[in-house]
Amino acid sequence: MICPHCQASLLRRERTDRTCAKCRRRFALDPKQGGSGFSDLRLRELVRRLTEDGRLAVTVEQLCYARERRRPGAQGPRPARGRGRLVGSALAVPVAAVLGVLAGTRGGPAALVSGVAAAAVLLLSVLLLRRGPAGPAARPVRSDWTAESFRRSVLAPWREVYGELPAGVVEREAVVPGPVPAEPVAALLCPDPAIGAFLHANAFPQRHGVVLAAELRSVPPGLPLVVLHDASPSGCLLVEQARAALPGRRIVDAGLPPRALLEQPRAPRLREPGQARSELARLRAGGRLSAAELDWLDQGWWSPLAAARPATVLAAAGRAVSRASAEDPARTKRRALTVGFLTWPGEGAT
């Protein structure tokens, strides 16, 4: 690894006790220890990219999930492998039929061998189809680390050496919300506390004139609503729940939509098979998700909002606020007629 202080290339025997043998200064992380794969320079580079060269503040949870992009097993199903299984099972049927014919036309041991081979080929075909395009249906995909284990194994050594978190990284509990906008144009519902802290840390409510709410019951009255959620059954259903609870209110779904994960194969995702059946049934009845999105969710796949790129979250939320706060043409015309702006000379005159 490279020493973060003197830039010397260090062998393992030259960096014992997390100390550089060349400059004798301590460093925080050894990529061969602790299981994170991080060195000080690698973590700094990840933070630099995540914060857009220091322009954004990100939470510890977002940094923890950013590591998932570096993990080979976190990118979900590989369609090419699924097509191979389908092709293999399709070819197995005619092969089994030929072997069955041979078994019927031959006698003695040859017939027995052909019959056993035909049965084996058919069994293989069934197994291939049962495995499906995404591999074994019951195999979960979970994050290697929780935010707490990431704090212990990565951030605690970092603080020990440098005295603080990497520049641009904040603990969500330490984020102090700014003042509520005097004349808000919209409300934003986001149940993820890490993303709520991220929005506050980047002064999103003040810059866009929104009131943040963590629960549906906390949404202020009279404002259009933006919903920011996970790409999960419960997250997608939150939009439907908001529409049902707030009839007549303009509600904009800011994502994270499942289609975003389908379009970005390398985006991190997790899997909990067999979950949220009742929520999926309600989403199907709602008719707002595509068949591909519903199938993806039905396989147990999901992705937390904190795993999305921070700059993408801010951009999506900003666009959604603009849509939600834009006055619809019919309302604009009614308001203009009320004040006489669209009244031609002579109309309405007494």
BELJOHU-V643808 format. One record per residue. N is the residue number from 1. RES is the residue in three letters. PHI is phi in degrees with one decimal (* if undefined). PSI is psi as a letter, one per 40 degrees, with the letter a starting at -180 (NA if undefined). Layout:
BEGIN
n=[N | N]
res=[RES | RES]
phi=[PHI | PHI]
psi=[PSI | PSI]
END
This chain:
BEGIN
n=[1 | 2 | 3 | 4 | 5 | 6 | 7 | 8 | 9 | 10 | 11 | 12 | 13 | 14 | 15 | 16 | 17 | 18 | 19 | 20 | 21 | 22 | 23 | 24 | 25 | 26 | 27 | 28 | 29 | 30 | 31 | 32 | 33 | 34 | 35 | 36 | 37 | 38 | 39 | 40 | 41 | 42 | 43 | 44 | 45 | 46 | 47 | 48 | 49 | 50 | 51 | 52 | 53 | 54 | 55 | 56 | 57 | 58 | 59 | 60 | 61 | 62 | 63 | 64 | 65 | 66 | 67 | 68 | 69 | 70 | 71 | 72 | 73 | 74 | 75 | 76 | 77 | 78 | 79 | 80 | 81 | 82 | 83 | 84 | 85 | 86 | 87 | 88 | 89 | 90 | 91 | 92 | 93 | 94 | 95 | 96 | 97 | 98 | 99 | 100 | 101 | 102 | 103 | 104 | 105 | 106 | 107 | 108 | 109 | 110 | 111 | 112 | 113 | 114 | 115 | 116 | 117 | 118 | 119 | 120 | 121 | 122 | 123 | 124 | 125 | 126 | 127 | 128 | 129 | 130 | 131 | 132 | 133 | 134 | 135 | 136 | 137 | 138 | 139 | 140 | 141 | 142 | 143 | 144 | 145 | 146 | 147 | 148 | 149 | 150 | 151 | 152 | 153 | 154 | 155 | 156 | 157 | 158 | 159 | 160 | 161 | 162 | 163 | 164 | 165 | 166 | 167 | 168 | 169 | 170 | 171 | 172 | 173 | 174 | 175 | 176 | 177 | 178 | 179 | 180 | 181 | 182 | 183 | 184 | 185 | 186 | 187 | 188 | 189 | 190 | 191 | 192 | 193 | 194 | 195 | 196 | 197 | 198 | 199 | 200 | 201 | 202 | 203 | 204 | 205 | 206 | 207 | 208 | 209 | 210 | 211 | 212 | 213 | 214 | 215 | 216 | 217 | 218 | 219 | 220 | 221 | 222 | 223 | 224 | 225 | 226 | 227 | 228 | 229 | 230 | 231 | 232 | 233 | 234 | 235 | 236 | 237 | 238 | 239 | 240 | 241 | 242 | 243 | 244 | 245 | 246 | 247 | 248 | 249 | 250 | 251 | 252 | 253 | 254 | 255 | 256 | 257 | 258 | 259 | 260 | 261 | 262 | 263 | 264 | 265 | 266 | 267 | 268 | 269 | 270 | 271 | 272 | 273 | 274 | 275 | 276 | 277 | 278 | 279 | 280 | 281 | 282 | 283 | 284 | 285 | 286 | 287 | 288 | 289 | 290 | 291 | 292 | 293 | 294 | 295 | 296 | 297 | 298 | 299 | 300 | 301 | 302 | 303 | 304 | 305 | 306 | 307 | 308 | 309 | 310 | 311 | 312 | 313 | 314 | 315 | 316 | 317 | 318 | 319 | 320 | 321 | 322 | 323 | 324 | 325 | 326 | 327 | 328 | 329 | 330 | 331 | 332 | 333 | 334 | 335 | 336 | 337 | 338 | 339 | 340 | 341 | 342 | 343 | 344 | 345 | 346 | 347 | 348 | 349 | 350]
res=[MET | ILE | CYS | PRO | HIS | CYS | GLN | ALA | SER | LEU | LEU | ARG | ARG | GLU | ARG | THR | ASP | ARG | THR | CYS | ALA | LYS | CYS | ARG | ARG | ARG | PHE | ALA | LEU | ASP | PRO | LYS | GLN | GLY | GLY | SER | GLY | PHE | SER | ASP | LEU | ARG | LEU | ARG | GLU | LEU | VAL | ARG | ARG | LEU | THR | GLU | ASP | GLY | ARG | LEU | ALA | VAL | THR | VAL | GLU | GLN | LEU | CYS | TYR | ALA | ARG | GLU | ARG | ARG | ARG | PRO | GLY | ALA | GLN | GLY | PRO | ARG | PRO | ALA | ARG | GLY | ARG | GLY | ARG | LEU | VAL | GLY | SER | ALA | LEU | ALA | VAL | PRO | VAL | ALA | ALA | VAL | LEU | GLY | VAL | LEU | ALA | GLY | THR | ARG | GLY | GLY | PRO | ALA | ALA | LEU | VAL | SER | GLY | VAL | ALA | ALA | ALA | ALA | VAL | LEU | LEU | LEU | SER | VAL | LEU | LEU | LEU | ARG | ARG | GLY | PRO | ALA | GLY | PRO | ALA | ALA | ARG | PRO | VAL | ARG | SER | ASP | TRP | THR | ALA | GLU | SER | PHE | ARG | ARG | SER | VAL | LEU | ALA | PRO | TRP | ARG | GLU | VAL | TYR | GLY | GLU | LEU | PRO | ALA | GLY | VAL | VAL | GLU | ARG | GLU | ALA | VAL | VAL | PRO | GLY | PRO | VAL | PRO | ALA | GLU | PRO | VAL | ALA | ALA | LEU | LEU | CYS | PRO | ASP | PRO | ALA | ILE | GLY | ALA | PHE | LEU | HIS | ALA | ASN | ALA | PHE | PRO | GLN | ARG | HIS | GLY | VAL | VAL | LEU | ALA | ALA | GLU | LEU | ARG | SER | VAL | PRO | PRO | GLY | LEU | PRO | LEU | VAL | VAL | LEU | HIS | ASP | ALA | SER | PRO | SER | GLY | CYS | LEU | LEU | VAL | GLU | GLN | ALA | ARG | ALA | ALA | LEU | PRO | GLY | ARG | ARG | ILE | VAL | ASP | ALA | GLY | LEU | PRO | PRO | ARG | ALA | LEU | LEU | GLU | GLN | PRO | ARG | ALA | PRO | ARG | LEU | ARG | GLU | PRO | GLY | GLN | ALA | ARG | SER | GLU | LEU | ALA | ARG | LEU | ARG | ALA | GLY | GLY | ARG | LEU | SER | ALA | ALA | GLU | LEU | ASP | TRP | LEU | ASP | GLN | GLY | TRP | TRP | SER | PRO | LEU | ALA | ALA | ALA | ARG | PRO | ALA | THR | VAL | LEU | ALA | ALA | ALA | GLY | ARG | ALA | VAL | SER | ARG | ALA | SER | ALA | GLU | ASP | PRO | ALA | ARG | THR | LYS | ARG | ARG | ALA | LEU | THR | VAL | GLY | PHE | LEU | THR | TRP | PRO | GLY | GLU | GLY | ALA | THR]
phi=[* | -97.2 | -65.5 | -72.0 | -99.8 | -107.4 | 67.0 | -75.0 | -84.4 | -112.3 | -76.4 | -61.3 | -71.5 | -99.5 | -138.9 | -65.6 | 56.0 | 51.8 | -130.0 | -73.2 | -72.1 | -89.5 | -105.6 | 65.7 | -100.0 | -82.4 | -123.0 | -90.5 | -130.1 | -114.3 | -61.8 | -94.7 | -128.2 | 84.0 | 82.7 | -84.5 | 77.0 | -89.9 | -110.7 | -59.9 | -68.7 | -65.4 | -65.6 | -60.9 | -67.3 | -62.7 | -63.9 | -59.4 | -70.5 | -68.0 | -92.3 | 55.8 | 59.9 | 86.9 | -78.4 | -118.1 | -103.1 | -126.7 | -89.1 | -58.4 | -62.1 | -65.7 | -65.6 | -62.0 | -70.3 | -61.4 | -64.7 | -62.7 | -66.1 | -91.1 | -93.5 | -58.8 | -87.1 | -102.8 | -105.1 | 79.8 | -69.7 | -108.9 | -56.9 | -61.2 | -66.9 | -64.4 | -63.5 | -63.6 | -66.8 | -64.7 | -63.2 | -62.2 | -68.4 | -66.5 | -71.4 | -66.2 | -64.1 | -64.4 | -62.7 | -63.7 | -63.5 | -62.1 | -63.9 | -65.6 | -63.1 | -61.9 | -64.5 | -76.8 | -95.3 | -105.7 | -122.9 | 69.4 | -60.2 | -61.2 | -64.2 | -63.8 | -63.0 | -63.3 | -65.2 | -63.7 | -63.6 | -62.0 | -63.9 | -64.9 | -65.6 | -64.1 | -63.1 | -61.6 | -61.2 | -62.9 | -63.7 | -62.4 | -67.8 | -68.4 | -67.5 | 74.0 | -70.9 | -108.2 | 93.2 | -58.3 | -65.9 | -95.9 | -88.3 | -78.5 | -125.6 | -123.9 | -65.9 | -64.0 | -125.5 | -90.4 | -61.3 | -68.7 | -67.5 | -65.7 | -62.4 | -66.9 | -88.1 | -115.9 | -79.9 | -63.7 | -60.2 | -63.2 | -64.9 | -60.9 | -87.1 | -103.6 | 83.5 | -160.4 | -67.6 | -54.9 | -57.3 | 98.9 | -102.7 | -128.9 | -82.6 | -62.2 | -67.9 | -87.9 | -77.8 | -100.1 | -60.4 | -77.8 | -65.8 | -69.3 | -55.4 | -65.0 | -128.8 | -66.0 | -102.0 | -163.5 | -109.2 | -126.9 | -98.4 | -145.2 | -77.6 | -81.3 | -64.8 | -66.5 | -74.8 | -59.1 | -64.8 | -61.0 | -64.7 | -65.4 | -62.8 | -104.1 | 53.9 | -61.9 | -60.4 | -73.4 | -71.4 | -110.4 | 68.5 | -122.9 | -106.2 | -86.7 | -134.5 | -93.7 | -134.3 | -61.9 | -70.7 | -93.8 | -67.6 | -69.0 | -75.1 | 80.9 | -113.6 | -61.0 | -122.5 | -107.6 | -113.5 | -117.3 | -150.5 | -68.5 | -87.1 | -148.4 | -57.0 | -67.3 | -65.7 | -65.4 | -71.1 | -59.3 | -65.0 | -64.7 | -64.5 | -65.2 | -64.8 | -72.0 | -79.8 | -124.9 | -62.7 | 85.2 | -85.8 | -72.7 | -127.2 | -116.4 | -84.7 | -89.3 | 96.3 | -87.1 | -81.5 | -57.0 | -62.0 | -63.9 | -75.4 | -67.2 | -84.3 | -122.9 | -59.4 | -90.7 | -68.5 | -67.7 | -148.0 | -121.9 | -144.6 | -132.3 | -61.5 | 76.3 | -99.0 | 56.6 | -64.4 | -67.3 | -66.2 | -63.2 | -61.8 | -69.4 | -67.6 | -62.0 | -67.0 | -68.9 | 71.6 | -95.9 | -101.5 | -73.9 | -61.2 | -65.4 | -66.2 | -63.6 | -64.8 | -62.0 | -66.5 | -64.6 | -77.7 | 97.1 | -75.2 | -161.9 | -145.4 | -72.3 | -60.9 | -66.5 | -84.9 | -73.4 | -62.4 | -55.2 | -62.9 | -67.2 | -61.9 | -61.9 | -65.3 | -64.6 | -65.3 | -63.1 | -63.7 | -65.5 | -63.4 | -61.3 | -66.2 | -67.4 | -88.2 | -69.2 | -75.9 | -70.8 | -57.2 | -63.8 | -67.6 | -60.3 | -65.3 | -62.0 | -65.8 | -66.1 | -64.1 | -62.2 | -93.8 | 85.2 | -65.6 | -101.3 | -90.0 | -69.1 | -55.8 | 98.2 | -75.9 | 73.5 | -80.5 | -106.6]
psi=[i | h | h | e | d | e | e | i | h | h | i | d | e | e | f | i | f | f | h | h | e | d | e | e | i | i | i | d | h | h | e | e | i | e | e | d | e | i | i | d | d | d | d | d | d | d | d | d | d | d | e | f | f | e | d | i | h | i | i | d | d | d | d | d | d | d | d | d | d | e | h | d | e | e | e | a | i | h | d | d | d | d | d | d | d | d | d | d | d | d | d | d | d | d | d | d | d | d | d | d | d | d | d | d | e | i | i | a | d | d | d | d | d | d | d | d | d | d | d | d | d | d | d | d | d | d | d | d | d | d | d | i | e | e | a | h | d | e | h | i | h | i | h | d | i | i | d | d | d | d | d | d | d | d | d | d | d | d | d | d | d | e | e | i | i | i | h | e | h | i | h | d | d | e | h | h | i | a | i | h | h | d | g | i | e | i | i | h | h | h | e | h | d | d | d | d | d | d | d | d | d | e | f | d | d | d | d | e | f | i | h | i | h | e | i | d | e | e | h | i | i | e | i | i | h | h | h | h | i | i | g | i | d | d | d | d | d | d | d | d | d | d | d | d | d | g | h | e | h | h | h | h | h | e | i | h | i | d | d | d | d | d | e | g | d | e | h | i | i | i | h | g | i | e | i | f | d | d | d | d | d | d | d | d | d | d | e | e | i | i | d | d | d | d | d | d | d | d | e | e | i | i | h | i | d | e | e | i | h | d | d | d | d | d | d | d | d | d | d | d | d | d | d | d | e | h | h | i | d | d | d | d | d | d | d | d | d | d | e | e | d | e | h | i | h | d | h | e | i | NA]
END
